[in-house]
Amino acid sequence: MAYGSSLSADNFPAHEFDFMLSNPPYGKSWKTDLERMGGKDDIKDPRFILQHAGDSEYSLVTRSSDGQLMFLANMLSKMKHTTELGSRIAEVHNGSSLFTGDAARGKATFAAGSSRHDRLEAIIALPLNMFYNTGIATYIWVLSNKKPADRRGKVQLIDATEWYKPLRKNLGKKNCELSEDDIKRICETFLAFQKPSSPRSFPMKPLGTGRSPLSARSA
């Protein structure tokens, strides 16, 4: 564990991890970090500016008003590529990471890049009012760089919005939580990907190319 900003200060530059979890701030400006890194046009950090498809300055930098995908880019840079199982990431996002990609250059670039590298395994829609200070829709993104053969080229959508346990007393806007049974159901649904009764899966191609099917709910 290291103290500091995950964006402007990479405290683990030589580390790779098997599993990574994150719940970054939603819709919160990262302008201060951006300025510390030299500004949008002068960022050279290899976590966010990389070589891809012949472009030596392929940018994953998003708009400064919302930095949640920057946290995901940071974790992607720390995936293991030489092990059999690679790495798996789970990160909580709000809806802007899904539905404003066509309006923000960095987000569109990020979605397209994730699509081409086939790292996105699943998106899980969580119940509303899961957090203390907001009732907005939230989603868990699950990513892997060593996807099983039956998952390659696809993304699984899981609608868990009705799987929750009500709280006896609200905690701010939070009025529910995931019970052990709810968590088990989500995990079993994720693992049942190849079964006929499993939730919808979509080809990766539409991601990052404008409107995608990610707003659809699973059956």
C-alpha positions in Angstrom: 0.0 0.0 0.0 1.3 3.5 -0.9 -0.1 6.9 0.0 -0.8 9.3 -2.9 -2.8 9.7 -6.1 -3.0 6.7 -8.3 -3.1 8.9 -11.4 -0.4 11.5 -11.0 2.0 9.3 -9.0 2.6 5.7 -10.1 3.8 4.1 -6.8 4.0 0.6 -8.3 5.8 1.2 -11.6 7.4 -2.3 -11.8 4.5 -4.3 -10.3 2.0 -6.6 -12.0 -0.9 -8.2 -10.2 -3.1 -11.3 -10.5 -6.3 -9.5 -9.3 -7.2 -5.8 -9.0 -10.3 -4.2 -7.5 -11.3 -0.5 -7.6 -14.2 1.8 -6.8 -13.0 5.1 -8.3 -14.8 8.4 -7.8 -17.6 9.1 -10.3 -17.9 12.3 -12.2 -15.1 13.9 -10.1 -12.6 16.2 -11.8 -9.0 15.0 -12.0 -7.8 18.4 -13.3 -5.3 18.8 -10.5 -3.7 15.4 -11.4 -3.7 16.4 -15.0 -1.8 19.6 -14.3 0.7 17.7 -12.2 1.3 15.4 -15.2 2.0 18.2 -17.6 -1.4 18.9 -19.1 -3.4 16.9 -21.6 -1.1 17.7 -24.5 2.1 16.9 -22.6 1.3 13.7 -20.7 4.0 11.1 -21.4 3.0 8.5 -18.8 3.1 5.1 -20.5 0.1 4.0 -18.5 -2.0 6.5 -20.5 0.0 7.2 -23.6 1.0 4.0 -25.4 2.0 2.6 -28.7 -0.9 0.9 -30.6 -1.7 0.2 -34.2 1.3 2.2 -35.5 0.4 5.2 -33.3 3.2 6.0 -30.9 1.0 8.3 -28.9 -2.2 6.4 -28.6 -4.1 8.3 -25.8 -6.3 6.9 -23.2 -6.7 10.3 -21.5 -10.3 11.2 -20.8 -11.8 14.6 -20.1 -10.7 16.2 -16.9 -14.2 16.4 -15.5 -14.4 12.6 -15.0 -11.4 10.4 -14.2 -12.9 7.0 -13.5 -11.6 5.4 -16.7 -8.1 6.7 -15.9 -8.1 4.4 -12.8 -9.0 1.5 -15.1 -6.2 2.4 -17.5 -3.8 2.4 -14.5 -4.8 -1.2 -13.6 -4.7 -2.4 -17.2 -1.1 -1.3 -17.3 -0.4 -3.7 -14.4 -1.8 -6.9 -15.9 0.3 -10.0 -16.1 1.0 -11.1 -19.7 3.4 -14.0 -19.2 1.4 -16.2 -16.9 -1.2 -18.8 -17.9 -4.1 -17.1 -16.2 -3.0 -13.5 -16.8 -4.9 -10.9 -14.7 -8.5 -10.1 -13.8 -9.9 -6.6 -13.0 -13.2 -5.6 -11.4 -14.0 -2.0 -11.2 -17.2 -0.1 -10.3 -18.4 2.6 -12.7 -21.4 4.8 -13.2 -23.3 5.0 -16.5 -21.1 7.7 -18.1 -18.4 5.2 -18.9 -20.9 3.3 -21.0 -23.1 5.9 -22.5 -21.0 9.0 -23.3 -18.2 7.4 -25.2 -19.3 9.0 -28.4 -19.2 12.4 -26.9 -15.8 12.2 -25.2 -12.7 11.4 -27.3 -10.8 9.7 -24.6 -13.7 7.5 -23.5 -14.4 6.5 -27.1 -10.7 5.7 -27.7 -10.6 3.7 -24.4 -13.8 1.7 -25.4 -12.4 1.0 -28.8 -9.1 -0.1 -27.4 -10.7 -2.5 -24.9 -12.8 -3.9 -27.8 -9.8 -4.5 -30.0 -7.8 -6.1 -27.2 -10.8 -8.2 -26.2 -10.3 -7.6 -22.5 -13.9 -6.8 -21.4 -15.5 -10.0 -20.0 -18.7 -8.8 -18.4 -20.7 -5.7 -17.2 -22.9 -6.3 -14.2 -25.7 -3.8 -13.5 -26.1 -3.3 -9.8 -29.2 -2.3 -7.8 -30.0 1.4 -7.4 -29.3 3.1 -4.1 -26.3 0.9 -3.3 -24.1 3.8 -2.1 -24.5 6.4 0.7 -24.5 9.7 -1.3 -26.0 8.8 -4.6 -28.9 6.8 -6.1 -27.4 6.6 -9.6 -27.0 3.4 -11.6 -23.7 1.7 -11.1 -22.0 -1.2 -12.9 -19.1 -3.6 -12.3 -16.8 -4.0 -15.2 -14.9 -7.3 -15.3 -11.8 -7.5 -17.5 -9.3 -10.2 -18.2 -6.3 -10.4 -20.6 -6.6 -14.2 -20.8 -10.2 -14.8 -21.6 -11.4 -18.5 -22.0 -12.0 -19.5 -25.6 -15.8 -19.4 -25.3 -15.7 -15.8 -24.1 -13.4 -14.4 -26.7 -15.0 -11.7 -28.9 -18.0 -11.4 -26.6 -19.1 -9.4 -23.5 -21.6 -10.8 -21.0 -24.3 -8.5 -19.6 -25.8 -9.4 -16.2 -28.8 -7.6 -14.9 -28.5 -7.8 -11.1 -30.6 -4.7 -10.4 -33.3 -6.7 -8.6 -30.9 -8.9 -6.6 -30.6 -7.1 -3.3 -31.5 -7.1 0.4 -33.3 -4.0 1.7 -31.8 -2.3 4.7 -34.0 -1.9 7.9 -33.0 1.8 8.0 -31.6 3.9 5.2 -28.0 5.1 5.4 -28.2 8.4 3.5 -29.5 7.3 0.0 -28.3 3.8 0.6 -31.4 1.6 1.1 -30.1 -1.9 0.1 -27.1 -4.2 0.0 -26.0 -7.4 -1.7 -26.6 -10.4 0.6 -24.4 -13.4 0.5 -27.1 -15.2 -1.6 -27.1 -12.2 -4.1 -23.3 -12.3 -4.4 -23.4 -16.0 -5.0 -26.1 -15.6 -7.6 -24.0 -13.0 -9.5 -21.0 -15.2 -9.4 -22.9 -18.3 -10.5 -24.5 -16.3 -13.4 -21.0 -15.1 -14.5 -19.6 -18.6 -14.4 -22.6 -20.0 -16.3 -21.7 -17.9 -19.4 -21.8 -20.8 -21.9 -25.1 -22.2 -20.7 -28.4 -21.6 -22.7 -30.0 -20.0 -19.7 -27.2 -17.5 -19.1 -27.6 -13.8 -19.6 -27.1 -12.1 -23.0 -23.7 -11.8 -24.6 -22.8 -9.4 -27.4 -20.0 -9.3 -29.9 -17.3 -6.8 -28.9 -17.3 -5.1 -32.3 -20.0 -2.5 -31.5 -18.1 -1.2 -28.5 -16.3 2.1 -29.1 -18.1 2.7 -32.4 -20.9 5.0 -31.3 -24.0 3.6 -29.6 -23.6 0.1 -28.3 -26.0 -2.6 -27.0 -24.7 -2.1 -23.4 -27.9 -0.4 -22.3 -29.8 -3.6 -23.0 -31.0 -5.7 -20.0 -30.4 -9.4 -19.9 -33.3 -11.8 -20.1 
